Amino acid sequence: MTKIEVSTVSGSESHIPFLESCSYPVRQGNIVRPLVDSAPTFRRICEAIETAQISVWITFTFVDPYFQMPDDRGTLFDVLDRAVARGLDVRIIFWRPNSESSGYGQAFPGSYADSEMLAARGSLFRTRWDRAHGYFCQHQKCWLIDAGHSSETTFIGGINPTFKAFEPGHMGEGQRHDIFVEVIGPSATDVHHNFVQRWNEASERMKEDGVWGHNGDDELTFPTRVSVPRGDSQVQIQRNVYESRYSNSYPTPGGSSFDIGTGERSIFEQYKRAIDAARCTIYIENQALPVPEISARLEEALKRGVDVVLLVPAEPESYVRAFRQHPDSKSFFDHLEALGRYENFALVGIAGLNGQRERSNIYVHAKIMLIDDAWATIGSCNLHWNSLFGHTEMNAAFWDPKVVQSLRRQLFSEHLGQDTLQLNDREALQLYRNIAHENQIRGTRGDFDWKSLAFALDPTTYGQ
């Protein structure tokens, strides 16, 4: 594994370091627009596709071809077919599961039935399938519009087009909370570079059933120049990539060559460095519980007096319950329970009100971290072992207090039903923790008529 070095942000007073040795440099001059929940995200993506002039390139993990896009736009494939009909270069990299990962989510693996469906539709977008190592998956979720051109924009996050697209403020049964981020400017070049690297080395490109709409010789050219500055945010695109998955280390424009053949863990390194640098607050939303390497750092932050709120699915996935019952995993949950002994920590779930007497848990699928109202990361990477050490992942880390504070306000308004504009980050997390604990107490009494969504979870029993 290539050594990853860190540094403070050039030209900034930020105390949160960025990484010096990884595939992509920190770049200034970006526009960063967080997108909360699936309907607003896919609405914005559709708008970008409908105004695209050159291309639409996508990396998918889990996907339902019949997923309904917002505002009566039809299915996902309807939207992409219309883009092709307008003359756009539409390319998709789908994950193809191995036998070890078969059944892990709703993939579009390029089976005979998938090809028959594409043929029946007359779909002409260009597709390649790409495997991951062993039981891991290609977990990046990226959309690139007009890559390398003046109308370029990119979208990075964790939302899969598989579940019904829900609007914020209408949280209830069967809903999922999730986040994407739109990045416009120099860092979009790195998302472009990643797509070219993956497209040209997609594992199935030379197999008869590994491509659609073209042949395996249809390679893309790496970007040769950095996209022009468009905003004020500093951004670093970061990845986790398993070793020996890709080999071409052609550098991104303005960056240094990184030996991708040895693998990359820049998201994992950034998580650790950012937590270690936290001074006041750490707010995390994640689908998974943090691995011990992360939990231990969170405990050290708590000891320093940092306020920490960790939002997770109130009803964990079945593997968490199975893991909880296994004697060998006791130390994993010991780390979580240790966090719960600090007054400045809260483990939290969210639930929507169905009628006056019932609550339905909202599944948290987001993968974000906000620190000190100054830095944030949004992407596809969970805090579990697979994402940190095996899956192919992408996050956008950004240093912009205005954007981070605005995102914090938006999320807390959704979860607490209150605007935290007049509160600093520590006061806001303390409010979050207090409301969550109050709602937990009311819930145990059978009173679910809260105005907010957040309620505290017990780390000692979570997953039992």
Residue, then its C-alpha position, 0 to 999 in steps of 0.5 A: m500500500t502506498k504511503i499517504e502523507v497529510s498536510t494542512v490546507s494551503g492558503s487556509e486557516s483550517h486545522i483539518p488536514f488534507l492528504e498530500s500523497c493520493s490520487y488527487p490533490v486538494r483544489q481550490g475554486n469549486i462550487v459545492r452543493p450538498l443534496v439531501d435525500s433522493a428526490p431533490t438529488f435525482r431532480r437536480i441530476c435530471e435537470a443537469i442531464e436535460t441541459a447537457q451538451i456533450s456527455v453523461w457518464i455514470t458509475f452504478t452499484f445497485v440499480d433498478p432500471y425501472f426506478q422512477m425519476p422525479d416529476d413524471r420523467g419516467t424510469l431511469f433508463d427512459v431518462l438515459d435513452r432520451a439523452v442518447a436520442r439527443g446525441l449525447d455520449v452516454r456511458i455507464i459502468f455497472w458492477r458485476p458481482n462475483s459468486e461470493s457477492s451474488g445477492y448483495g443488493q439489487a445489481f444490474p449484472g449484465s445477465y442474458a435477461d438484462s441484455e434482452m431487456l436492453a435490446a427490447r428497449g432499443s437502448l443505445f447507451r454504452t455500457r461496461w461491467d466491472r468486477a471487484h475483488g472477491y466478495f467486495c463491490q464497486h461501490q462508487k456512485c458518480w454522475l459526470i455531465d459534460a466531462g471536460h467541457s465548460s458545462e461540466t458538473t459532477f455528482i458524488g454520494g451514496i444514493n442508489p436508484t433502487f428505492k422510491a425517491f422521497e422528498p424531505g419533510h415527508m419522512g415515514e414508513g419505508q423511507r431512506h435518508d441519504i445525501f449526494v453532493e454536486v461539485i463544479g470546478p477543478s475537482a470535477t477533473d478528478v472525477h473525470h480521471n477516475f471514470v476514464q481509469r475505470w472505463n479503460e480497465a473495466s474487468e469485463r470489457m473484452k468479454e462478449d457479455g461484458v459490454w453493450g452498445h460498443n466494443g472493448d476497444d472503445e477507450l477514453t482519453f485521460p483529461t489533460r487540463v484542469s477545469v476552470p475555477r467556478g466557486d470558493s470551496q476547497v475540495q479533495i476527491q478521495r478514494n478507496v481502491y483495492e490493490s491490483r484492481y487497476s494499473n494505469s497510474y497516469p496522473t490527473p492534470g496538476g497532480s502527481s502519479f499515484d501507484i494505483g496498482t498498490g491500492e488506495r485508502s485515502i478516504f480511510e486516512q482522511y476520516k482518521r486525520a479529520i477526527d484526530a484534528a477535531r476541536c469542538t464537534i463531530y457529526i456523523e451520518n452512516q449506514a454502518l457502525p464505525v470499525p474499531e480504528i474509527s471508534a477508538r479515535l472518536e473516544e479520544a475526541l470525546k476525552r478531549g471534550v469534543d461533542v459527537v453525534l452518530l446517526v445510524p439506522a435505528e433498525p440495523e441490518s440483519y448482519v449487525r444483529a448476527f454480528r452482535q450474537h457472535p462471541d468473536s465480535k464482542s470487542f467490536f461492540d465494546h468500542l461502541e458501548a465505550l462511546g456511550r459512557y460519555e455525556n458528550f456522545a449520542l447514538v441516534g436514529i430517526a423515525g417519522l410519525n405515522g398517525q398520532r400513535e405510531r412511528s416508523n424508522i427511517y433507514v439512514h443510508a448517508k455517508i457523511m461527516l461534519i467537523d467543527d462547522a469547517w470541514a465535511t466529507i460526502g460520498s459512498c464510503n461506509l465506516h464498516w470494514n468492507s468499504l474501508f478495506g475492500h470496496t471501490e469508493m469515492n468521497a468529496a472532502f471539502w473545506d468551506p465553513k459556509v457550506v458546512q454550516s449550511l448543510r448542518r442547518q439543513l440536516f438539523s432542521e429536518h431531524l430536529g424540526q428547528d432552525t439552528l441558525q443562531l447556534n454555533d456547532r457545539e450548541a447545535l449538537q448539544l440541542y440535537r443530543n437533548i432532543a434525541h434523549e427527550n424523544q427516547i424517554r417519551g417513546t418508552r412511555g408510548d408517546f410518539d407525538w414528537k415534532s422531530l425525527a431524532f431519538a436516542l439509541d442505547p449503545t449497549t443494546y443496539g443490534q440485539 
